[in-house]
C-alpha cells in the first residue's frame, strides 16, 4: 500500500513544489533580476532542484520511518527487515528528485503553472496504473519507475490470504533512468540560458 500511495502522491507533490518554486520567477520578473546578478535561467533552475532536494529527502525519510513506527505502535511484532525499507526509501528519493527535475523544467518553460500542476495530477494516475502493467512496458515511462522500485509483490495463496514476498528491483534500469534524467536535465537547463525572456 505504501508503494501505491507513493506512486499517486509523489508526482503530485513534486509538481506542486516545482510549480510554486518557479512561479515566483514568472510573476516577479525573477528571471531578469537573477540574470542581472549573473545567474542564468539554467543555473537558477539547477539551484531550485538542489533547494527542493532539501525538502524531498527528509520528507520521504520521515514518511518511511513514520510508517514503521505506526506499524509498531499498532502492535505489529514481525521482525523488521531493514534492507528492503532502506532500499525503497533511497530509490523513492531518487525517483522523486528525477520527477521533480522534469517538472522544474516544465514549470520554467511554461508560464501557466496550472499546466504543470495538471500534468502532476495526471502523472499521479499514470503512476498508479503502472503498478498494474508488466515491468517490460513501464520501464519506458518516467512514472513507471514508481512501480519498478517496489521491493515486494503480492501473490495468491490458499484461502483468502495473500502472500507478500520480497523481489529484486531492476537496479540497472533504475540507474540508467537516473543517469539519463541527470543528462537530460543538464542539457535542457543549459539550453534555457539561450531563451530570451
C-alpha positions, 0 to 999 in steps of 0.5 A: 500500500505504501508503494501505491500511495507513493506512486499517486502522491509523489508526482503530485507533490513534486509538481506542486513544489516545482510549480510554486518554486518557479512561479515566483520567477514568472510573476516577479520578473525573477528571471531578469533580476537573477540574470542581472546578478549573473545567474542564468535561467539554467543555473537558477533552475539547477539551484531550485532542484538542489533547494527542493532536494532539501525538502524531498529527502527528509520528507520521504525519510520521515514518511518511511520511518513514520510508517514503521513506527505506526506499524509498531505502535499498532502492535505489529511484532514481525521482525523488521527487515531493514534492507528492503525499507532502506532500499525503497526509501533511497530509490523513492528519493531518487525517483522523486528528485528525477520527477521533480527535475522534469517538472522544474523544467516544465514549470520554467518553460511554461508560464501557466503553472496550472499546466504543470500542476495538471500534468502532476495530477495526471502523472499521479494516475499514470503512476498508479496504473503502472503498478498494474502493467508488466515491468517490460512496458513501464520501464519506458515511462518516467512514472513507471519507475514508481512501480519498478522500485517496489521491493515486494509483490503480492501473490495468491495463496490458499484461502483468502490470504495473500502472500507478500514476498520480497523481489529484486528491483531492476537496479540497472534500469533504475540507474540508467533512468537516473543517469539519463534524467541527470543528462537530460536535465543538464542539457535542457537547463543549459539550453534555457540560458539561450531563451530570451525572456 
